[in-house]
Amino acid sequence: MDCWVCERTALGACRFCGRGTCREHAKTQPFVFDVFRGNKHQMLRALVVEDALHCGVCRPRGDPVDLPELE
């Protein structure tokens, strides 16, 4: 796989969109891995990867997107 930006050999794939990225163009961004309710805590809790690989090209949305066509 090649880097989406410079077309050199990619060292990883973006966790958000799957594009390849080399070390020079790689960025990191938090990624929510799982959401759950714990036994001790009734509020929602999340497991987050703080430095997930990000290509720097895609723009993960901060807010959920409605998908009424999948209802």
Secondary structure, DSSP 8 states (H G I E B T S, - for coil): -B-TTT-SB-SEE-TTT--EE-TTT-EEEEEEEEEEE-SS--SEEEEEEEEEEE-SSS---SS----GGG-
